[in-house]
Amino acid sequence: MRFRLAMSVLLLLTKGALAEPARDEVMLGAARCAGIADNRVWLDCFYGSAQPMRSFLNLPPAPGAQLKLVPPLDSSYQSSELPRSAPKAERSRSFFSELLGSTKPVATDVPMASFRFERNGTFTVALKNGQTYRQEESDLVRAKWNMPAAAYLVTIVGSSDILQLRIKNEPRVIFHVRRM
């Protein structure tokens, strides 16, 4: 009986020590989420970073969308969006390009073919090059376009799922969009 009691006490005392590696891994994952500007995306990343503890506690896994948001351990955070594309060939980059991420436009001064506004105020834009983009619901900036679509020249910048859409004659306005 004493042996069982001693083993139970020992097991209870080591349970916290066994959890420490999982806690450390969770905190490292959460720290990698810190550079995300969008609050909703950050929160999903934060939840995804808790997966090691969820596994340790035998809880159901976090949704795959949350897990994908946590940047890998060996990567440095490079921009305000999360890079989720296939890895590119290694090339030397300057300190600022590492810090800010890619600034090479996906599309430059492409006329809009059409645009439509949703009930919540977000928009969907079709460009004349065939690309279509939808504004993120979490984006607080609302478009106030009232001219024909072809009058707007669009530049798309970014290297992740969430891109920046800019209109040529609206230099200080940035919309966050996803390609459809």
C-alpha positions in Angstrom: 0.0 0.0 0.0 2.8 2.4 0.9 4.5 1.6 -2.4 1.4 2.6 -4.4 1.0 5.8 -2.4 4.7 6.6 -3.0 4.4 5.9 -6.7 1.2 8.0 -7.0 2.9 10.9 -5.3 6.0 10.5 -7.5 3.8 10.4 -10.6 1.9 13.6 -9.5 5.2 15.4 -8.8 6.7 14.5 -12.2 3.5 15.3 -14.2 4.4 19.0 -14.2 8.0 18.2 -15.2 6.8 16.1 -18.0 4.6 19.0 -19.2 7.5 21.5 -19.3 8.8 20.5 -22.7 5.2 20.8 -24.1 4.8 24.2 -22.4 8.1 25.3 -23.8 7.1 24.2 -27.3 3.8 26.0 -27.0 5.5 29.3 -25.9 8.0 29.1 -28.7 5.2 28.6 -31.2 3.2 31.5 -29.7 6.3 33.7 -29.9 6.6 32.9 -33.6 3.0 34.2 -34.0 3.9 37.6 -32.4 4.7 39.4 -35.7 1.2 38.8 -37.2 -0.6 42.2 -37.5 -4.1 40.9 -38.1 -5.7 40.1 -34.7 -7.9 37.3 -36.0 -5.1 35.6 -37.8 -2.8 36.1 -34.8 -5.4 34.5 -32.5 -5.8 31.5 -34.8 -2.0 31.1 -34.9 -1.8 31.4 -31.1 -4.4 28.6 -30.8 -2.5 26.5 -33.3 0.7 27.0 -31.3 -1.0 25.2 -28.4 -1.1 21.9 -30.3 1.9 20.3 -28.3 -0.1 20.8 -25.1 -3.3 19.5 -26.7 -1.4 16.3 -27.7 0.1 16.0 -24.2 -3.3 16.3 -22.6 -4.9 13.9 -25.1 -7.3 16.6 -26.3 -8.6 16.7 -29.9 -6.2 18.4 -32.3 -6.5 22.0 -33.3 -8.1 22.6 -36.7 -5.6 22.3 -39.6 -6.1 25.9 -40.6 -4.8 27.0 -37.2 -1.9 24.7 -37.3 -0.8 26.0 -40.7 -0.6 29.5 -39.4 2.2 28.7 -36.9 5.5 29.5 -38.6 8.0 26.6 -38.5 10.6 26.6 -35.8 13.5 27.1 -38.1 12.1 30.1 -40.0 12.2 33.7 -39.1 9.1 35.8 -39.4 9.5 37.9 -42.5 6.4 40.0 -43.1 3.0 41.1 -41.8 1.5 38.1 -43.5 2.3 34.5 -43.0 4.3 32.8 -45.7 2.5 29.6 -46.7 3.7 29.0 -50.2 6.2 26.4 -51.3 9.8 27.2 -50.3 11.8 29.0 -52.9 15.4 28.6 -53.8 17.8 30.0 -51.3 19.2 33.4 -52.2 21.0 36.0 -50.3 18.8 38.8 -49.0 19.5 42.0 -47.2 18.5 42.6 -43.6 15.5 44.8 -44.6 14.2 42.4 -47.1 14.4 39.6 -44.5 12.6 41.8 -42.1 9.9 43.1 -44.4 9.4 40.1 -46.8 8.9 40.3 -50.5 7.9 43.6 -52.1 7.8 42.3 -55.6 4.4 43.0 -57.0 2.2 40.1 -58.1 0.4 42.5 -60.5 1.3 46.1 -61.3 -1.1 48.7 -62.7 -3.6 46.2 -64.0 -7.0 47.6 -64.8 -10.0 46.2 -63.0 -12.5 44.3 -65.2 -15.2 44.5 -62.5 -15.8 44.9 -58.8 -18.8 44.1 -56.5 -19.5 44.9 -52.9 -20.8 42.4 -50.4 -23.4 43.1 -47.7 -20.6 43.4 -45.1 -18.9 46.2 -47.1 -16.0 44.0 -48.4 -15.4 43.7 -52.2 -14.5 41.2 -54.8 -12.3 42.4 -57.7 -11.7 40.8 -61.1 -8.7 42.1 -63.0 -8.3 42.3 -66.7 -5.5 39.8 -66.5 -8.0 37.2 -65.2 -7.0 37.3 -61.5 -9.8 37.6 -58.9 -9.3 38.8 -55.4 -11.6 39.0 -52.3 -11.1 41.4 -49.5 -10.5 39.9 -46.1 -13.5 40.3 -43.7 -11.1 41.4 -41.0 -9.9 44.3 -43.1 -11.3 47.5 -41.6 -10.6 49.7 -44.6 -13.7 50.0 -46.9 -13.5 50.9 -50.6 -15.5 53.9 -51.9 -15.2 53.3 -55.6 -17.8 55.1 -57.8 -16.1 55.2 -61.2 -16.2 52.4 -63.9 -14.0 49.4 -63.0 -11.5 50.0 -65.8 -10.7 53.5 -64.4 -8.9 51.8 -61.4 -5.4 50.5 -61.9 -4.5 47.8 -59.3 -1.2 46.7 -57.9 -1.0 43.5 -55.8 1.9 43.0 -53.4 2.8 40.1 -51.2 4.1 36.6 -50.9 1.6 34.8 -48.8 -2.1 34.0 -48.8 -3.0 37.5 -47.6 -1.9 40.1 -50.1 -2.0 43.9 -50.3 -4.2 45.5 -53.0 -3.4 49.1 -53.8 -5.2 51.5 -56.3 -2.9 53.8 -58.3 -4.7 57.1 -57.4 -5.2 56.1 -53.7 -1.6 55.9 -52.5 -2.3 55.8 -48.8 -5.0 53.1 -48.9 -4.1 49.4 -48.6 -6.7 46.6 -48.7 -5.9 43.1 -47.5 -7.1 40.5 -50.0 -6.9 36.8 -50.9 -6.6 35.5 -54.4 -9.6 33.3 -55.5 
